[in-house]
Amino acid sequence: MRKILIVGGGYAGLYTAKKLEKHLRRGEAEVTMVDPLPYMTYQPFLPEVAAGSIEPRHAVVGHRRHLKTTKVVTAKVTKVDHASKTAEITPAVGEPWTVDYDTIVMTAGAVSRTFPIPGVADQAIGLKTIEEAASIRDRLTDNFVKASNLPAGPERDRLLTVVVVGGGFAGIEVFAELRSMASSLVASFDTISFDDTHFHLIEAMGRIMPEVSLKTSHWVLKNLDKRGAKVHLDTQLASAVDGRIELSTGETFESDLIVWTAGVMANPVVRGTDLPLEERGRLRAKADLRIVDENGEVVPDAWAAGDVAAVPDLTGAGVGGFCVPNAQHAVRQGKRLAKNITAVMRDEAPVDYFHKNLGAVAGLGLYVGVYQWRKLAIKGFVAWVMHRGYHGLAIPFWERKIRVFGNWILNFLLRRDLVGIPARDVPREAFETFASRPKA
């Protein structure tokens, strides 16, 4: 049997594996998928997880539950030598081992891209993983608890100040969702008022949300301003050392919660391969998702999709001529990739990936949203319903859809759950504190 190795179990990897299970005949190929995590994270839900609208486990999809014939390996791929068609796999525990393959599929996704700004690596938190989103929720709720026992002053202000860096979709969504959650939290504390909370979003460009029209982005800015959330345009973060925020405008303040959403880059796993990369560190790919070298020649038996790949956008709408790194493309590329691999195995021609953007939809906290498709813009409650409807149906598999919609229904009936569990970041602390130890 032909051996197919899928590197990465995100949107593109999971859908490639799932559709290969559908398209391949019994005994036609052996499919193995390798990812350091045992689940796929549905990243459009991370802002709502951070704001307590969705339980963390409901925003992830377990690999082993939904892949029936694919061999799932929870480990890292640390090296790929396509010349010899071998890959090194390194588990969390135990020694690395080498596997051979006939076809490789690179779908390792992207990670947060940062810049060498003092303090960011030590103080900030990203928004690419479910663990980060859950930690943001716990930090915000814990900070309210701590601040409620303090008198007015610098330390209290620090705890009640939230900073988000990056004004793209992810940044604006988490910024607005956290503002919404903080407004709900205020009602639970008689010692904290709305005016005691401070929200700052820092964006280096002169506008936010480039995926929507300028007019729509201005509406979002006005909506955030009415809700007490300040957006700093044409402003860069100069320093975040010890939580002291210094902006390029000269303004300074302190924050205990700094969320970084200013860009992504291809997973560094691609640097450990002999496959051709373009100038931004992504794998070069044709529109049919086969990997190509710098001369456009196809690399045999090598495919790529999702955020890790530079895939031409045949609609002409992509930035720089390539598909933008989002869930819309990753999911559909995974489906097309499975069909194309199957076709090539059967001596048929692969088909180019082509997808017209369905528009951009964002949730901006409870009952507020925005939708943009070409010149059509919908704002407010209707857009919020569209946002939840689209993403509630887009998360893979009905088992997960039901859990998410159940979350939303219960929150509507019982109100949003505002309880944080900050101690889960240090789960053994209570046990260690009271545990008996042998005498010296």
C-alpha positions, 0 to 999 in steps of 0.5 A, a space after each residue: 500500500 502507498 504510505 501517505 504522511 500528513 504533517 499537522 492536524 489543524 483544519 487542512 490536515 484534519 479535513 485532508 485525512 477525513 476526506 481521504 478516508 472517504 475517497 480511498 478504496 480499502 487497501 489503496 493507501 495507508 494514511 498517517 497524521 502526525 500532530 503534537 496535539 490530539 485535537 484540532 482547534 477551531 480558531 474562530 472561536 478563541 475570542 468567545 472562549 476567552 470571553 466565557 461564551 464557549 467552553 474550551 473543550 467544545 472549541 476543539 475536535 478530537 482527532 481519534 474520535 473522528 478519524 476512523 482508519 487514519 493512524 493518528 500519532 501525537 508527536 512532533 515531526 522534527 525533520 523531513 528528508 524528501 530526497 529519501 522520503 523519510 521523516 523523523 518523529 519526536 514524541 513528548 516522552 521516549 526516543 525519536 524514530 524515523 518513518 518512510 513514506 511515499 507521499 507527504 502532505 504538509 499542513 502544519 499551520 501557523 504560529 504567532 509572529 512577534 517582533 523583538 519588542 522589549 517585554 513582549 516575550 515575557 509579558 504577552 500572551 498569544 491567541 493561537 491555541 485553546 490554552 491561551 484563550 482559556 488562560 486569558 479568560 482566567 486571568 481577566 476574571 482573577 484580576 477582577 477578584 484581586 482588584 476588588 480588594 484593593 483601594 484606588 491606585 496604580 496596582 488596581 489600575 494595572 489589574 483592570 487594564 487590558 491591552 491587545 496588540 493588533 487590529 486585524 480580525 482576531 485582535 478586534 474580536 478578542 478586544 471587543 469580546 473581553 470588553 463585553 465580558 468585563 462589562 458583565 463582570 463589573 455587575 458582580 463587584 460592588 467595589 468596581 465600576 465601569 469607569 475603573 476598567 481600561 481597554 487599549 488596542 494598539 494598531 500600527 496601521 491607520 485602520 483596523 480590519 482590512 478585510 472590511 470596507 473603510 466605512 465599516 471599520 469606522 463603524 466598529 471604531 465608533 461602537 468600541 468607543 461608545 463601550 469605553 474601549 480605546 483604539 490607538 491607530 498609527 501607533 506601535 508598541 515600543 516596550 512592555 517590560 514588567 507590564 509597563 506599556 510604552 507607545 510610540 506616541 509617548 503615552 505610557 500606562 501599565 497592564 497585567 493582561 497583554 494579548 498579542 494578535 499582530 500577525 502569524 507566520 508559517 510553522 517553523 517545522 517547514 525549516 526542518 525539511 528539504 522542501 522549497 520555501 518562498 521568501 516569507 518562509 512558506 512552502 511554494 505551492 501550485 494552485 492544485 496544491 502540489 509543492 513546486 521549486 523556485 522554477 515552478 517545477 513540481 516536487 513529486 509526491 509533495 503537497 501542501 495546504 493551509 497557513 503553511 503554504 503559499 497557494 495562488 488565489 485564482 480569484 485575484 482577491 488574495 493579498 500578493 496573489 496568494 490565499 490569505 491564511 484563514 479557516 475558509 481556505 484551509 478547510 476547502 484546501 484540505 478537501 480539494 487536496 484529498 481529491 487531488 491526491 486520490 486523482 493522481 494515485 489513479 493517474 488522473 489530473 489534479 484540479 486547481 483550488 478555486 474559492 471565492 470569498 464568502 465575506 467576512 463576519 466578526 463577533 464584537 461581544 454579546 449581540 454585536 457583530 459585523 458582516 461584509 461582502 463586497 459593498 454589502 455591510 450588515 452591522 449590529 444584532 443581525 450580523 452577530 446572529 450571522 456570525 454565530 450561525 456561520 461558525 456554529 455550522 462551520 466547526 467540524 462534525 455534528 457532535 461539536 456543533 451540538 455542544 457549541 449551540 448548546 453552550 450558547 442556548 444555556 448562556 442565553 437562558 442562564 447568562 454567561 458563566 463568569 467563573 474563572 479557574 486561574 489555579 488550573 495553570 498551577 494545579 499542584 499548588 494546593 496539594 504541595 502547600 499542605 503535603 506532609 514531607 519527610 523530616 530532614 
